[in-house]
Amino acid sequence: MLADITSPADVRALSSSELGALASEVRSFLISKVHRTGGHLGPNLGAVELTIAVHRVFTSPVDVVLFDTGHQSYMHKMLTGRCSDFDSLRQAGGMSGYPSAAESAHDVVENSHASTALSYADGLAKAFELGGTERRVVAIVGDGALTGGMCWEALNNIGGSSRPVVVLLNDNGRSYDPTAGGFAASLLDGTARGLFEALGLAYIGEVDGHHVHAVENALWEAKSLGRPVVVHCKTVKGKGYPAAESDEADRMHAVGAAGATGGRTWTDAFSDEIVAIGAERPDVVCLTAAMLEPVGLRPFSERFPSRVFDVGIAEQHAVTSAAGMAMGGLHPVVAVYATFLSRAFDQLLMDVALHRLPVTFVLDRAGVTGPDGASHHGMWDASVLPVVPGLRLAAPRDPASLAALLREAVEVVDGPTVVRYPKAAVGPDVPAVRRVGHFDVLREAPDAEVLLIAVGPLAGACLAAADELASHDVRVTVVDPRWTAPLDPHLVKYSGRHRLVLAVEDTTSTGALGARLGQALTGTSACVATFALPPRFLPHDSRARILRAHGLDAAGITTSVLKRLGVK
């Protein structure tokens, strides 16, 4: 049946009796394809029937269909003519794992960050009203997304208008982890209806979200009302796939590509060390934004259940709540993805740093993350955070330095600290020759003309490049700054002794360590260059290939040094 579906019109043309067969076929297709390429499986298995119903009632792309979050949009992609693209899902040059306006007119926003769709919907509805067009907006919103404050800011505006925005609440009791907070409890006890109605939205539900006809009928009713309305659908994450439904951890939220190798990761290294610190420091508490498992806090929560706080998809609240904890004498550790910290920059600046509070931020998925694409690359934090007064920013090169830097971070009592690391397997520990100030010398060549400043896990590539450059009679010293902000005056002085200083960083070049070091060495004979990622949104691909494409591997570093020295 899927082979004959090239647009939503083909879905609307199906008879009611064919819809169950379509749903079954879709699930088999998803299970097969996503296991091969990797991607978000559980959320999409749970959104099959309600997505079919949406495309039978509304006419995309004239009517706009939004997803929050976008990882539940695979079914939408299939029904809008992209089945043949699933072999390239999350692959270089292939189909995105999120809605993508570059792929299809049926996609409007690349909304992989949560709690944004209702604000988009409010703005689109206002634009359509002012433009005099009768276009509807439908937002398929997971209940986990409603733990984010932006959703309630948007609902306050949507409910206060007469614009026909349809909010399809996909209530499966989970975001990644089980949905946290009082709103989740109101969904369970049935009091949420009064909450929505108090905000000015009509309410239809509860509806069995796996019964296409029930959802379709509810959506027809919502459409006929011509006003803001919530259609509350109860679903099961991972529906129709026993392996997912029985997975208590995350209902197979995301699966790796076939043949992908495992191994110890940076997240594992953090997880082990924070448990050890927690055993020694009863004042250390941890916060997460609906990501207990992905950021490695599950073992800490099992050991110290009263000292872990999952605030839902609410990074802003997490940071200011952590500030309150610090005011109360605790040392909070906020563990989030690097890309998501950007949502709480104001809180870090004004609620934590302004008050010189000891809060440690652990940024998982820092730098290039790979197949999740532009919205998930954590390539901004290390360039933006150094402007925060009093903030200390660390980038460990190996598991041993991660443990050491994390311990140093939680010892700080007069301001925020940050420890960042990538989504990747960890390599072996890289020993230092000696320490100068706060930085480590990893390799020191007599009378070296080139200094490679290896930031974090790029130390291995820099050391390999130093070996290759030695074969070209280029003497190279390699150092690890450990703390990239503020600038270590010892590193500034040490760098000034070299002809060429190249800072190699897994962050965007603007505001990077190399740029700040270059300013500090203005007027000296040292030539300082930043070797980092370009200040633009990078598409999805593997981490290794993206780094290689931008010269952030041993071969690229070697080539760059030789070119700058004029060596052929």
C-alpha positions as CSV (number, residue, x, y, z in Angstrom):
1,M,0.0,0.0,0.0
2,L,2.9,2.4,0.8
3,A,4.2,2.1,-2.7
4,D,1.1,3.8,-4.0
5,I,1.2,6.7,-1.5
6,T,3.0,9.7,-3.0
7,S,1.1,12.5,-1.2
8,P,-1.6,13.0,1.5
9,A,-4.2,13.0,-1.2
10,D,-3.5,9.3,-1.6
11,V,-4.2,8.8,2.1
12,R,-7.5,10.6,1.9
13,A,-8.5,8.4,-1.1
14,L,-8.2,5.2,1.0
15,S,-11.3,3.6,2.3
16,S,-11.8,3.4,6.0
17,S,-11.4,-0.4,5.9
18,E,-7.9,0.0,4.4
19,L,-6.5,2.2,7.2
20,G,-5.7,-0.6,9.7
21,A,-3.7,-2.4,7.0
22,L,-1.8,0.8,6.2
23,A,-0.9,1.2,9.9
24,S,0.4,-2.3,10.1
25,E,2.4,-1.9,6.9
26,V,3.9,1.3,8.2
27,R,5.0,-0.2,11.4
28,S,6.8,-3.1,9.6
29,F,8.5,-0.5,7.3
30,L,9.6,1.6,10.3
31,I,11.0,-1.2,12.3
32,S,13.0,-2.5,9.3
33,K,14.3,0.8,8.0
34,V,15.2,2.4,11.4
35,H,17.0,-0.6,12.6
36,R,19.2,-0.4,9.6
37,T,20.0,3.3,9.5
38,G,19.5,4.2,13.2
39,G,17.1,6.8,14.4
40,H,14.0,7.4,16.6
41,L,11.8,4.3,16.6
42,G,9.6,4.3,19.7
43,P,8.1,7.8,19.2
44,N,7.2,7.1,15.6
45,L,5.6,3.7,16.3
46,G,3.4,5.6,18.8
47,A,2.3,8.3,16.3
48,V,1.2,6.1,13.4
49,E,-2.6,6.3,13.6
50,L,-2.9,9.9,14.7
51,T,-0.6,11.0,11.8
52,I,-2.8,9.1,9.3
53,A,-5.9,10.8,10.8
54,V,-4.3,14.3,10.6
55,H,-3.6,13.8,6.9
56,R,-7.2,12.6,6.2
57,V,-8.7,15.6,7.8
58,F,-6.3,18.4,7.0
59,T,-4.8,19.3,3.6
60,S,-1.1,19.6,3.8
61,P,0.8,21.8,2.8
62,V,-2.1,24.3,2.5
63,D,-2.9,23.4,6.1
64,V,0.4,23.4,8.2
65,V,1.3,20.3,10.2
66,L,3.9,20.9,12.9
67,F,5.5,18.3,15.3
68,D,6.8,18.8,18.8
69,T,9.3,17.3,18.9
70,G,10.2,16.6,15.3
71,H,11.6,13.1,16.0
72,Q,8.0,11.8,15.8
73,S,7.6,12.9,12.1
74,Y,8.8,9.8,10.3
75,M,5.2,8.7,9.5
76,H,4.5,12.2,8.2
77,K,7.5,11.9,5.9
78,M,6.1,8.6,4.6
79,L,2.7,10.0,3.9
80,T,4.1,13.0,2.1
81,G,5.9,10.9,-0.5
82,R,9.3,10.2,1.0
83,C,9.2,6.4,1.6
84,S,11.9,5.9,-1.0
85,D,14.3,8.2,1.0
86,F,14.3,6.1,4.2
87,D,17.4,4.1,3.1
88,S,19.3,7.4,3.5
89,L,17.7,8.4,6.8
90,R,20.3,10.4,8.9
91,Q,23.0,9.6,6.3
92,A,25.3,12.1,4.7
93,G,23.3,13.9,2.0
94,G,20.2,11.9,2.8
95,M,16.9,12.5,4.6
96,S,16.9,14.3,7.9
97,G,15.6,12.6,11.1
98,Y,13.5,15.7,11.7
99,P,11.1,17.8,9.6
100,S,13.1,19.8,7.1
101,A,11.8,22.6,4.9
102,A,14.7,21.8,2.4
103,E,13.2,18.3,1.9
104,S,9.5,19.0,1.3
105,A,6.8,21.7,1.2
106,H,5.0,19.6,3.8
107,D,7.7,20.5,6.4
108,V,7.9,24.0,7.8
109,V,10.4,24.0,10.6
110,E,13.3,21.9,11.7
111,N,12.0,21.6,15.2
112,S,14.2,19.1,17.0
113,H,14.2,21.3,20.1
114,A,11.1,20.7,22.2
115,S,8.3,23.0,23.3
116,T,8.5,25.3,20.2
117,A,5.7,24.1,17.9
118,L,2.8,26.0,19.7
119,S,4.7,29.3,19.3
120,Y,5.2,28.6,15.7
121,A,1.5,27.7,15.4
122,D,0.4,30.9,17.1
123,G,2.6,33.0,14.8
124,L,1.5,31.2,11.6
125,A,-2.2,31.5,12.6
126,K,-1.7,35.3,13.1
127,A,0.0,35.5,9.7
128,F,-2.8,33.6,7.9
129,E,-5.4,35.8,9.6
130,L,-3.7,39.0,8.5
131,G,-3.2,37.6,5.1
132,G,-6.8,36.8,4.7
133,T,-6.2,33.1,4.0
134,E,-8.2,30.2,5.4
135,R,-5.4,27.9,6.3
136,R,-5.4,25.8,9.4
137,V,-2.5,25.0,11.7
138,V,-2.2,21.6,13.4
139,A,0.4,21.0,16.1
140,I,1.1,17.4,17.1
141,V,2.6,17.9,20.6
142,G,3.9,15.2,22.8
143,D,2.9,15.5,26.5
144,G,6.6,15.7,27.4
145,A,6.9,18.9,25.3
146,L,4.3,20.5,27.6
147,T,6.8,20.4,30.5
148,G,8.5,23.3,28.7
149,G,7.5,26.8,29.6
150,M,7.3,28.1,26.0
151,C,4.3,25.8,25.4
152,W,2.3,27.5,28.2
153,E,3.3,31.0,27.0
154,A,2.0,30.0,23.6
155,L,-1.2,28.4,24.9
156,N,-1.9,31.6,26.8
157,N,-1.9,33.5,23.5
158,I,-3.6,30.8,21.4
159,G,-6.4,30.4,24.0
160,G,-6.9,34.1,24.2
161,S,-7.7,34.4,20.5
162,S,-10.3,33.0,18.1
163,R,-7.8,31.6,15.6
164,P,-8.4,28.0,14.6
165,V,-5.3,26.3,15.9
166,V,-5.7,22.6,16.6
167,V,-3.4,21.2,19.3
168,L,-3.2,17.4,19.0
169,L,-1.9,16.2,22.3
170,N,0.0,13.0,21.9
171,D,-0.1,11.7,25.5
172,N,2.1,8.7,26.0
173,G,3.3,9.6,29.4
174,R,6.9,10.1,28.3
175,S,9.3,12.4,26.6
176,Y,12.5,10.4,26.7
177,D,11.9,9.4,30.3
178,P,8.5,9.3,32.0
179,T,6.9,12.8,31.9
180,A,7.7,14.8,35.0
181,G,5.7,17.3,37.0
182,G,2.2,18.3,38.1
183,F,0.8,18.6,34.5
184,A,1.6,14.9,33.9
185,A,-0.4,14.0,37.0
186,S,-3.3,16.1,35.7
187,L,-3.4,14.1,32.5
188,L,-3.6,10.9,34.5
189,D,-6.4,12.1,36.8
190,G,-8.4,13.9,34.1
191,T,-8.1,17.4,35.5
192,A,-6.1,18.7,32.5
193,R,-9.4,19.4,30.7
194,G,-10.2,22.2,33.1
195,L,-6.7,23.6,32.7
196,F,-7.0,23.9,28.9
197,E,-10.5,25.3,29.1
198,A,-9.4,27.9,31.7
199,L,-6.9,29.1,29.1
200,G,-9.6,29.5,26.5
201,L,-9.2,26.3,24.4
202,A,-12.0,23.8,23.7
203,Y,-11.2,20.3,24.7
204,I,-12.0,17.0,23.0
205,G,-10.9,13.7,24.6
206,E,-9.7,11.5,25.8
207,V,-9.3,9.7,22.4
208,D,-7.7,6.4,21.7
209,G,-4.8,7.5,19.7
210,H,-4.3,4.1,18.1
211,H,-7.8,4.0,16.7
212,V,-7.7,5.9,13.4
213,H,-11.4,6.4,13.1
214,A,-11.7,7.8,16.6
215,V,-8.9,10.3,16.0
216,E,-10.3,11.2,12.6
217,N,-13.7,11.9,14.0
218,A,-12.2,14.0,16.8
219,L,-10.2,16.1,14.4
220,W,-13.3,16.7,12.2
221,E,-15.1,18.0,15.2
222,A,-12.1,20.2,16.1
223,K,-12.0,21.5,12.6
224,S,-15.7,22.4,12.6
225,L,-15.4,24.4,15.8
226,G,-13.3,27.1,14.1
227,R,-11.5,28.1,17.3
228,P,-8.5,27.0,19.4
229,V,-9.0,23.4,20.5
230,V,-7.0,20.6,22.2
231,V,-7.6,17.0,21.0
232,H,-6.2,14.8,23.7
233,C,-5.0,11.4,22.3
234,K,-3.8,8.6,24.6
235,T,-1.0,6.6,22.9
236,V,1.7,4.1,23.7
237,K,5.3,4.8,22.8
238,G,6.7,1.9,20.7
239,K,3.2,0.7,19.9
240,G,3.0,-2.5,17.9
241,Y,6.6,-3.7,18.5
242,P,6.9,-5.9,21.6
243,A,10.6,-5.1,22.0
244,A,9.9,-1.4,22.2
245,E,6.7,-1.7,24.4
246,S,8.6,-3.9,26.9
247,D,11.6,-1.6,27.1
248,E,11.1,0.2,30.4
249,A,14.1,2.5,30.0
250,D,13.0,4.5,27.0
251,R,10.6,2.3,24.8
252,M,13.4,2.2,22.1
253,H,13.3,5.9,21.8
254,A,16.4,5.8,19.6
255,V,18.2,2.8,18.1
256,G,21.7,2.6,16.6
257,A,22.4,1.7,13.0
258,A,22.9,-1.9,12.2
259,G,26.5,-2.9,12.7
260,A,27.3,0.1,14.9
261,T,29.9,-0.7,17.5
262,G,29.6,0.1,21.1
263,G,32.3,0.6,23.7
264,R,32.8,3.0,26.6
265,T,31.7,6.5,25.9
266,W,32.4,9.9,27.4
267,T,28.9,9.7,29.0
268,D,29.9,6.5,30.7
269,A,33.1,8.2,32.0
270,F,31.1,11.1,33.5
271,S,28.5,8.7,34.9
272,D,31.0,6.7,36.9
273,E,32.8,9.8,38.2
274,I,29.7,11.7,39.3
275,V,28.6,8.7,41.4
276,A,32.0,8.6,43.0
277,I,31.8,12.3,43.7
278,G,28.3,11.9,45.1
279,A,29.5,9.3,47.5
280,E,32.1,11.8,48.9
281,R,30.0,15.0,48.7
282,P,26.5,14.9,50.1
283,D,26.0,18.5,49.0
284,V,26.3,17.5,45.3
285,V,22.9,17.2,43.6
286,C,22.1,16.6,39.9
287,L,19.5,18.1,37.6
288,T,18.4,16.9,34.1
289,A,15.8,18.1,31.6
290,A,14.0,14.9,30.8
291,M,17.3,13.2,29.8
292,L,18.2,11.1,32.8
293,E,19.5,8.1,30.8
294,P,21.1,9.9,27.8
295,V,23.3,12.2,30.0
296,G,24.4,9.3,32.2
297,L,22.6,10.2,35.5
298,R,20.7,6.9,35.8
299,P,23.4,5.3,38.1
300,F,23.5,8.4,40.3
301,S,19.7,8.4,40.6
302,E,19.8,4.8,41.6
303,R,22.5,5.4,44.3
304,F,21.1,8.8,45.5
305,P,17.4,8.9,44.5
306,S,16.7,12.0,46.6
307,R,19.5,14.0,45.0
308,V,18.4,13.9,41.4
309,F,15.8,16.2,39.9
310,D,14.2,15.7,36.5
311,V,12.5,19.0,35.7
312,G,11.1,17.9,32.3
313,I,12.0,19.6,29.1
314,A,12.6,22.9,30.9
315,E,16.3,23.9,30.6
316,Q,15.6,27.5,31.7
317,H,13.9,26.4,34.9
318,A,16.6,23.8,35.5
319,V,19.3,26.5,35.6
320,T,17.5,28.9,37.9
321,S,16.3,26.1,40.1
322,A,20.0,25.1,40.4
323,A,20.8,28.7,41.3
324,G,18.3,28.4,44.2
325,M,19.9,25.1,45.3
326,A,23.3,26.8,45.3
327,M,21.9,29.6,47.3
328,G,20.7,27.0,49.8
329,G,24.2,25.5,50.3
330,L,24.2,22.7,47.7
331,H,26.5,22.2,44.7
332,P,24.2,21.5,41.7
333,V,25.4,19.7,38.6
334,V,23.2,20.4,35.6
335,A,23.7,17.7,32.9
336,V,22.2,18.7,29.5
337,Y,23.1,18.4,25.9
338,A,25.4,21.2,24.8
339,T,23.0,22.4,22.1
340,F,20.2,22.7,24.7
341,L,22.1,24.9,27.1
342,S,21.7,27.7,24.6
343,R,18.0,27.8,25.6
344,A,19.1,28.8,29.1
345,F,21.9,31.2,28.4
346,D,20.1,34.1,30.1
347,Q,19.5,32.1,33.2
348,L,23.2,31.0,33.4
349,L,24.3,34.7,32.9
350,M,21.8,36.5,35.1
351,D,20.6,34.0,37.6
352,V,23.9,32.0,38.2
353,A,26.9,34.0,37.1
354,L,25.6,37.4,38.3
355,H,25.3,36.0,41.8
356,R,28.6,34.1,41.6
357,L,26.9,30.9,42.4
358,P,28.7,27.5,42.3
359,V,26.8,25.6,39.7
360,T,28.5,23.0,37.5
361,F,27.2,22.4,34.0
362,V,28.1,19.1,32.3
363,L,27.5,19.4,28.5
364,D,27.1,16.1,26.8
365,R,27.1,16.0,22.9
366,A,29.5,19.0,22.7
367,G,31.0,19.8,19.3
368,V,30.0,17.8,16.3
369,T,27.3,15.2,17.2
370,G,26.7,13.5,13.8
371,P,23.5,12.2,12.3
372,D,21.1,14.4,14.3
373,G,22.1,17.4,12.3
374,A,22.3,21.1,12.6
375,S,20.1,21.6,15.6
376,H,22.0,19.0,17.6
377,H,25.6,19.9,16.9
378,G,26.9,21.3,20.2
379,M,29.3,23.7,18.4
380,W,28.2,27.0,20.0
381,D,28.7,26.7,23.8
382,A,32.5,27.0,23.8
383,S,32.4,30.1,21.7
384,V,29.5,31.9,23.6
385,L,30.1,30.9,27.2
386,P,33.5,32.7,27.6
387,V,31.7,36.0,27.6
388,V,30.1,35.1,30.9
389,P,32.0,36.9,33.8
390,G,33.5,34.5,36.2
391,L,32.7,31.3,34.3
392,R,35.3,28.6,34.0
393,L,35.1,26.3,30.9
394,A,36.9,22.9,30.8
395,A,37.4,20.5,27.9
396,P,38.8,17.1,28.9
397,R,41.0,15.1,26.5
398,D,40.4,11.6,27.9
399,P,38.6,9.8,30.7
400,A,41.2,10.6,33.3
401,S,41.1,14.3,32.6
402,L,37.3,14.3,32.6
403,A,37.4,12.9,36.1
404,A,40.0,15.4,37.3
405,L,38.3,18.4,35.7
406,L,34.9,17.4,37.0
407,R,36.3,17.2,40.5
408,E,38.0,20.6,40.0
409,A,34.7,22.1,38.8
410,V,32.7,21.0,41.8
411,E,35.4,22.4,44.1
412,V,34.8,25.9,42.8
413,V,32.7,28.0,45.2
414,D,32.6,31.5,43.5
415,G,31.0,31.0,40.1
416,P,29.7,28.7,37.4
417,T,31.9,25.9,35.9
418,V,31.3,24.0,32.7
419,V,32.7,20.6,31.5
420,R,32.1,19.7,27.9
421,Y,32.7,16.5,26.0
422,P,31.4,14.9,22.7
423,K,29.1,12.1,21.8
424,A,31.7,9.5,21.0
425,A,33.7,6.5,22.3
426,V,36.6,7.5,24.6
427,G,40.1,6.5,23.7
428,P,43.0,5.7,26.0
429,D,44.3,8.2,28.5
430,V,46.8,10.6,27.1
431,P,49.6,11.3,29.6
432,A,51.1,14.7,30.1
433,V,54.8,15.5,30.2
434,R,54.4,18.2,32.7
435,R,51.9,20.9,33.8
436,V,52.5,24.6,33.4
437,G,49.9,26.8,35.2
438,H,46.6,25.2,34.4
439,F,47.6,23.6,31.1
440,D,49.3,20.2,30.3
441,V,52.2,19.8,28.0
442,L,51.6,16.6,26.0
443,R,54.7,16.7,23.8
444,E,57.5,19.2,23.9
445,A,60.0,19.6,21.1
446,P,63.3,21.5,21.7
447,D,63.2,24.9,19.9
448,A,59.7,24.1,18.5
449,E,58.5,26.6,15.9
450,V,54.9,25.3,16.0
451,L,52.6,25.0,19.0
452,L,49.4,23.0,18.6
453,I,46.9,23.8,21.3
454,A,44.8,20.6,21.4
455,V,41.4,21.4,22.9
456,G,39.7,18.4,24.5
457,P,39.4,15.1,22.6
458,L,41.2,16.6,19.6
459,A,44.4,15.9,21.5
460,G,44.9,12.5,19.7
461,A,44.6,14.1,16.3
462,C,47.1,16.8,17.2
463,L,49.6,14.3,18.5
464,A,49.3,12.2,15.4
465,A,49.8,15.4,13.3
466,A,52.9,16.2,15.4
467,D,54.4,12.8,14.4
468,E,53.7,13.4,10.7
469,L,55.1,17.0,10.9
470,A,58.3,15.7,12.4
471,S,58.9,13.7,9.2
472,H,58.8,17.1,7.4
473,D,61.4,18.4,9.9
474,V,58.8,20.6,11.6
475,R,59.3,20.8,15.3
476,V,56.0,20.8,17.1
477,T,55.0,21.1,20.8
478,V,51.4,20.0,21.8
479,V,49.6,21.3,24.8
480,D,46.2,20.7,26.3
481,P,44.7,23.9,27.9
482,R,42.3,21.9,30.0
483,W,40.4,25.1,31.0
484,T,39.7,27.1,27.8
485,A,38.1,30.0,29.6
486,P,39.3,32.2,31.1
487,L,42.6,32.4,29.3
488,D,45.4,31.0,31.4
489,P,48.1,33.7,31.5
490,H,50.8,30.9,31.6
491,L,49.4,29.6,28.3
492,V,49.5,33.1,26.8
493,K,53.1,33.5,27.8
494,Y,54.1,30.0,26.7
495,S,52.4,30.6,23.3
496,G,54.3,33.8,22.7
497,R,57.5,31.8,22.3
498,H,56.4,30.1,19.1
499,R,56.4,31.2,15.5
500,L,53.0,29.6,14.7
501,V,50.3,28.8,17.3
502,L,47.4,26.8,16.0
503,A,44.4,26.2,18.3
504,V,42.5,23.1,17.2
505,E,38.9,23.1,18.5
506,D,35.6,21.3,18.1
507,T,33.6,24.4,18.2
508,T,32.7,27.3,16.0
509,S,35.6,29.6,15.2
510,T,33.9,32.8,16.3
511,G,34.8,33.4,19.9
512,A,36.9,30.2,20.1
513,L,40.0,29.9,22.3
514,G,42.3,30.6,19.3
515,A,40.5,33.9,18.6
516,R,40.8,35.0,22.2
517,L,44.5,33.9,22.4
518,G,45.2,35.8,19.2
519,Q,43.8,39.0,20.8
520,A,46.0,38.5,23.9
521,L,49.1,38.1,21.7
522,T,48.5,41.1,19.5
523,G,51.7,42.9,19.1
524,T,54.0,39.9,19.6
525,S,55.8,37.9,16.9
526,A,53.6,34.9,17.3
527,C,51.2,34.1,14.5
528,V,48.0,32.7,16.1
529,A,45.4,30.8,14.0
530,T,42.1,29.3,15.0
531,F,41.4,25.9,13.4
532,A,37.8,25.1,14.2
533,L,34.4,24.7,12.7
534,P,32.9,27.4,10.4
535,P,30.2,29.7,11.9
536,R,27.3,28.1,10.0
537,F,24.8,25.3,10.5
538,L,26.3,22.0,9.5
539,P,24.2,19.1,8.0
540,H,24.0,15.6,9.4
541,D,26.7,13.1,8.9
542,S,29.0,11.0,11.1
543,R,31.1,12.9,13.6
544,A,34.3,11.5,12.1
545,R,33.4,12.5,8.5
546,I,32.4,16.0,9.6
547,L,35.6,16.6,11.5
548,R,37.6,15.3,8.5
549,A,35.7,17.4,6.1
550,H,36.7,20.5,8.1
551,G,40.3,19.4,8.5
552,L,40.0,18.6,12.2
553,D,41.9,15.3,11.9
554,A,45.6,14.5,11.8
555,A,45.9,14.8,8.0
556,G,44.0,18.1,8.0
557,I,46.0,19.6,10.8
558,T,49.3,18.5,9.2
559,T,48.3,20.1,5.9
560,S,47.2,23.3,7.5
561,V,50.5,23.7,9.4
562,L,52.6,22.9,6.4
563,K,50.6,25.4,4.3
564,R,50.9,28.2,6.9
565,L,54.7,27.5,7.1
566,G,55.0,27.6,3.4
567,V,56.4,24.0,3.4
568,K,55.6,21.9,0.3
